[in-house]
Amino acid sequence: MSVLVIAEHDNSELKSATLNAITAAKELGDVTVLVAGSGSQSVADAAAQVAGVSAVLHSDAAHYENGIAEELTPLVVSTAASFDYVITAATTFGKNLLPRVSALLDVEQISDVTSVVSADTFVHPVYAGNALETVQSSDAKKVLTIRTTAFEAAETTGGSASVEALAASDAVGTVTLVGRELTVSNRPELGAAEVIVSGGRGVGSAENFAIIEALADKLGAAVGASRAAVDAGYVPNDYQVGQTGKVVAPSLYIAIGISGAIQHLAGMKDSKVIVAINKDEDAPIFQVADYGLVADLFDVVPEMTGAL
């Protein structure tokens, strides 16, 4: 069986989520990585060094620079003809690209795969993670997005794949990138962090979120937030953890002032250790927490920060 993994990157570095997708792909067959970008030779070379990658296809063109799904789709669809599987990580990038690909290939996409049972059978969560569904696909070509927290990242060294140039498809030209509003931070990236400190509605304001950030900085942690905190304008959207945000599974997740709505739990309940701080002893978050502290966050969090 042959597997095509679509690489997510910024034209200079391969995103860590692609490494998790490669691990899943290795369970299905020989792995080829498609790198489409502009001035992205370094990404193709890095992909060739990933353990388990058999080949790298590199397509370099100006209209691939920003990773626009509308531009990448024709390339992926035409390249997919030679492969049994098309895979990418279940990130914003993958969720934007692969539904378009599966529609044009006229196959059903299987999203957020957490386990590969066999060549045609996969497990993925449904009902906000409250149930796991086993799906068997009879499609000749299978399109999958991979939940990154369910698979270890492939080693970035040890591979020696060949890099082959791939002709670019014609520019679509119907979509133009107007701009990006990016949060610049020296903290770890939320999706890959080993420790995450998250704040919820209970934090009360954007100014009060400094309490969360101070603790995170002491721990060398990433900062996350519940949807309620994001919707209230306390922090940017890219801090959001949950079903409609990022799915994370750090070694330590500290939930502060977070009640534990089902959509938030779907994004963090696979964390190795969960610590909850909330003054409501009946908050649902305590049902999944390994350690719970019923207390006012404005009293205990600064005290914790000062003790570190």
C-alpha positions as CSV (number, residue, x, y, z in Angstrom):
1,M,0.0,0.0,0.0
2,S,1.2,3.5,-0.8
3,V,0.5,6.6,1.4
4,L,0.7,10.3,0.5
5,V,1.2,12.6,3.5
6,I,0.6,16.3,2.8
7,A,3.2,18.3,4.7
8,E,2.3,21.3,6.7
9,H,5.0,23.9,6.9
10,D,5.9,27.6,6.7
11,N,8.3,27.3,3.7
12,S,11.3,27.0,6.1
13,E,10.4,24.4,8.7
14,L,8.2,21.3,8.8
15,K,5.4,21.5,11.3
16,S,5.5,19.0,14.1
17,A,2.0,17.9,13.4
18,T,3.2,16.3,10.1
19,L,5.5,14.1,12.1
20,N,2.6,12.6,14.0
21,A,0.7,12.1,10.7
22,I,3.8,10.3,9.3
23,T,3.8,7.9,12.3
24,A,0.2,7.0,11.5
25,A,0.9,6.6,7.8
26,K,3.7,4.2,8.5
27,E,1.1,1.7,9.8
28,L,-0.5,1.7,6.4
29,G,2.3,1.3,3.9
30,D,5.2,3.1,2.1
31,V,5.2,6.8,3.0
32,T,5.6,9.6,0.4
33,V,5.5,13.2,1.7
34,L,4.3,16.0,-0.6
35,V,5.8,19.4,0.1
36,A,4.2,22.2,-1.8
37,G,5.4,25.7,-1.2
38,S,7.5,28.6,-2.4
39,G,11.2,28.6,-1.6
40,S,10.6,25.5,0.4
41,Q,13.6,23.3,-0.5
42,S,14.7,23.2,3.2
43,V,11.3,21.7,4.1
44,A,11.7,19.0,1.4
45,D,15.2,18.2,2.7
46,A,14.0,18.0,6.3
47,A,11.1,15.7,5.3
48,A,13.6,13.4,3.5
49,Q,15.4,13.0,6.8
50,V,12.4,11.8,8.7
51,A,12.5,8.2,9.8
52,G,10.2,6.0,7.8
53,V,9.7,8.3,4.8
54,S,10.4,6.5,1.5
55,A,10.2,9.5,-0.9
56,V,9.5,13.2,-1.0
57,L,7.7,15.0,-3.8
58,H,8.5,18.7,-3.9
59,S,6.4,21.2,-5.9
60,D,7.7,24.8,-5.7
61,A,5.6,27.7,-7.1
62,A,4.6,31.2,-6.0
63,H,0.9,30.3,-5.6
64,Y,1.8,27.7,-3.0
65,E,3.6,30.2,-0.7
66,N,0.7,30.7,1.7
67,G,-0.7,27.2,1.8
68,I,-4.1,28.3,0.4
69,A,-6.3,25.2,0.2
70,E,-7.9,26.3,-3.1
71,E,-4.4,26.4,-4.7
72,L,-3.2,23.1,-3.2
73,T,-6.2,21.0,-3.9
74,P,-5.7,20.5,-7.7
75,L,-2.1,19.4,-7.0
76,V,-3.1,17.0,-4.3
77,V,-5.9,15.5,-6.3
78,S,-3.8,14.9,-9.3
79,T,-0.9,13.4,-7.2
80,A,-3.3,11.2,-5.3
81,A,-4.0,9.1,-8.4
82,S,-0.9,7.0,-7.6
83,F,-1.6,6.4,-4.0
84,D,-4.0,4.3,-1.9
85,Y,-4.2,6.8,1.0
86,V,-4.1,10.6,1.4
87,I,-3.3,11.8,4.9
88,T,-2.6,15.0,6.8
89,A,-2.8,16.1,10.4
90,A,-6.2,17.1,11.8
91,T,-5.0,20.7,12.2
92,T,-6.7,23.8,10.8
93,F,-4.6,23.3,7.6
94,G,-5.7,19.6,7.2
95,K,-9.3,20.4,8.1
96,N,-9.4,23.1,5.4
97,L,-7.6,21.1,2.7
98,L,-8.7,17.4,2.8
99,P,-12.5,17.9,2.6
100,R,-12.0,19.6,-0.8
101,V,-9.7,16.7,-1.9
102,S,-12.1,14.0,-0.8
103,A,-15.0,15.7,-2.5
104,L,-13.2,15.8,-5.8
105,L,-12.0,12.2,-5.4
106,D,-15.6,11.3,-4.6
107,V,-14.6,9.4,-1.5
108,E,-15.7,9.7,2.1
109,Q,-13.2,11.4,4.4
110,I,-12.5,9.8,7.8
111,S,-11.6,12.6,10.2
112,D,-9.6,12.8,13.4
113,V,-8.3,9.2,13.3
114,T,-6.9,8.0,16.6
115,S,-6.1,4.4,15.8
116,V,-5.4,2.3,12.7
117,V,-7.0,-1.1,13.2
118,S,-6.3,-2.4,9.7
119,A,-5.8,-1.3,6.1
120,D,-9.5,-0.3,5.8
121,T,-10.6,0.1,9.5
122,F,-10.0,3.1,11.7
123,V,-11.1,4.5,15.0
124,H,-12.1,8.1,15.6
125,P,-14.0,10.1,18.3
126,V,-17.6,11.2,17.9
127,Y,-20.0,13.1,20.2
128,A,-17.3,15.5,21.4
129,G,-15.1,12.6,22.3
130,N,-17.6,10.8,24.5
131,A,-17.6,7.8,22.2
132,L,-15.1,6.1,19.8
133,E,-16.4,5.0,16.5
134,T,-14.8,2.2,14.5
135,V,-15.2,2.8,10.7
136,Q,-14.6,0.4,7.9
137,S,-14.1,2.0,4.5
138,S,-14.8,0.3,1.2
139,D,-13.5,3.2,-0.8
140,A,-10.6,2.3,-3.2
141,K,-8.8,5.4,-2.1
142,K,-8.9,6.6,1.6
143,V,-8.6,10.1,2.8
144,L,-7.7,10.6,6.5
145,T,-7.0,13.3,8.9
146,I,-4.9,12.2,11.9
147,R,-5.4,13.4,15.5
148,T,-1.8,14.4,16.4
149,T,-2.1,13.6,20.1
150,A,-2.9,9.9,19.3
151,F,0.4,9.2,17.6
152,E,4.0,9.8,18.6
153,A,6.0,12.2,16.4
154,A,8.3,10.4,13.9
155,E,12.0,10.9,14.4
156,T,13.4,13.8,12.4
157,T,16.6,11.9,11.7
158,G,17.4,8.5,10.4
159,G,15.7,8.8,7.0
160,S,17.4,9.0,3.6
161,A,14.5,9.5,1.2
162,S,15.0,10.8,-2.3
163,V,13.5,14.3,-3.2
164,E,11.8,14.4,-6.6
165,A,10.6,17.6,-8.2
166,L,6.9,17.7,-9.0
167,A,5.4,20.0,-11.6
168,A,3.0,22.6,-10.1
169,S,-0.6,22.7,-11.1
170,D,-2.0,25.9,-12.7
171,A,-2.8,28.7,-10.3
172,V,-6.4,28.9,-9.4
173,G,-6.3,32.6,-8.6
174,T,-9.8,32.8,-7.0
175,V,-8.5,33.3,-3.4
176,T,-5.9,35.9,-2.2
177,L,-4.4,36.0,1.2
178,V,-5.1,39.5,2.6
179,G,-3.1,39.2,5.8
180,R,-2.5,37.2,9.0
181,E,-2.9,38.2,12.6
182,L,-0.4,36.1,14.5
183,T,0.2,35.9,18.2
184,V,4.0,36.2,18.8
185,S,5.2,34.4,21.9
186,N,8.3,33.0,23.4
187,R,6.3,30.3,25.1
188,P,6.0,26.8,23.7
189,E,3.6,26.2,20.9
190,L,0.2,25.1,22.4
191,G,-0.2,21.9,20.3
192,A,3.2,20.6,21.2
193,A,3.8,21.8,24.8
194,E,4.5,19.4,27.6
195,V,2.9,21.7,30.2
196,I,-0.2,23.9,29.6
197,V,-1.8,26.4,31.9
198,S,-5.3,27.3,30.8
199,G,-7.7,29.9,32.0
200,G,-11.5,30.1,31.7
201,R,-14.4,32.4,32.3
202,G,-13.6,32.5,36.0
203,V,-10.4,34.5,35.3
204,G,-12.7,37.5,34.8
205,S,-10.9,39.7,32.3
206,A,-8.0,40.1,29.9
207,E,-6.1,42.0,32.5
208,N,-6.5,39.2,35.0
209,F,-5.1,36.7,32.5
210,A,-1.7,38.0,33.6
211,I,-2.1,35.6,36.6
212,I,-2.3,32.6,34.2
213,E,0.6,33.8,32.1
214,A,2.8,34.4,35.2
215,L,2.3,30.8,36.3
216,A,2.9,29.5,32.8
217,D,6.2,31.4,32.6
218,K,7.4,30.0,35.9
219,L,6.6,26.5,34.6
220,G,7.9,27.0,31.0
221,A,4.4,26.2,29.9
222,A,2.1,27.2,27.0
223,V,-1.0,29.3,27.8
224,G,-4.4,28.0,26.8
225,A,-8.0,29.0,27.3
226,S,-11.5,27.8,27.2
227,R,-13.9,28.9,24.5
228,A,-15.7,31.1,27.0
229,A,-12.5,33.0,27.8
230,V,-11.8,33.4,24.1
231,D,-15.4,34.5,23.3
232,A,-15.2,37.1,26.1
233,G,-12.1,38.6,24.5
234,Y,-9.7,37.7,27.3
235,V,-7.2,36.1,24.9
236,P,-6.8,35.5,21.1
237,N,-8.5,32.6,19.3
238,D,-5.3,30.6,18.9
239,Y,-5.2,30.1,22.6
240,Q,-8.4,28.0,22.5
241,V,-8.4,24.4,23.7
242,G,-11.4,22.3,22.9
243,Q,-13.5,20.7,20.2
244,T,-13.6,23.9,18.2
245,G,-10.0,24.8,19.2
246,K,-6.8,22.8,19.6
247,V,-6.7,19.2,20.8
248,V,-3.8,18.8,23.2
249,A,-2.4,16.0,25.4
250,P,0.4,17.4,27.4
251,S,2.1,15.7,30.4
252,L,0.5,18.3,32.7
253,Y,-2.6,20.4,32.1
254,I,-3.6,23.0,34.7
255,A,-7.2,24.2,34.3
256,I,-7.8,27.4,36.2
257,G,-11.3,28.9,36.5
258,I,-12.6,26.4,33.8
259,S,-15.9,24.8,34.6
260,G,-15.3,21.9,32.2
261,A,-17.9,22.2,29.4
262,I,-18.0,19.1,27.2
263,Q,-16.5,20.9,24.2
264,H,-13.5,21.9,26.3
265,L,-13.0,18.4,27.8
266,A,-12.9,17.0,24.2
267,G,-9.7,19.0,23.7
268,M,-7.7,18.1,26.8
269,K,-9.0,15.1,28.6
270,D,-6.2,12.9,27.2
271,S,-3.6,14.9,29.1
272,K,-1.4,12.7,31.3
273,V,-2.1,14.6,34.5
274,I,-4.9,17.1,34.9
275,V,-5.0,19.7,37.7
276,A,-8.2,21.7,38.2
277,I,-8.6,24.9,40.3
278,N,-12.1,26.2,40.7
279,K,-14.1,27.6,43.6
280,D,-17.2,25.6,42.5
281,E,-16.8,22.1,43.9
282,D,-19.5,20.8,41.6
283,A,-17.7,22.0,38.4
284,P,-17.6,19.1,35.8
285,I,-13.8,19.7,35.4
286,F,-13.3,17.8,38.7
287,Q,-14.7,14.6,37.1
288,V,-11.7,14.3,34.8
289,A,-9.1,15.9,37.0
290,D,-6.4,13.9,38.7
291,Y,-5.9,16.6,41.3
292,G,-8.5,19.2,42.2
293,L,-8.3,22.3,44.4
294,V,-11.6,24.0,45.4
295,A,-10.4,27.5,46.0
296,D,-10.4,31.1,44.7
297,L,-8.0,31.2,41.9
298,F,-7.0,34.8,42.8
299,D,-5.7,33.6,46.1
300,V,-4.0,30.3,45.2
301,V,-2.6,30.9,41.7
302,P,-0.4,33.9,42.8
303,E,0.7,31.8,45.8
304,M,1.6,28.9,43.6
305,T,3.6,31.2,41.3
306,G,5.4,32.8,44.2
307,A,6.4,29.4,45.6
308,L,8.0,28.2,42.3
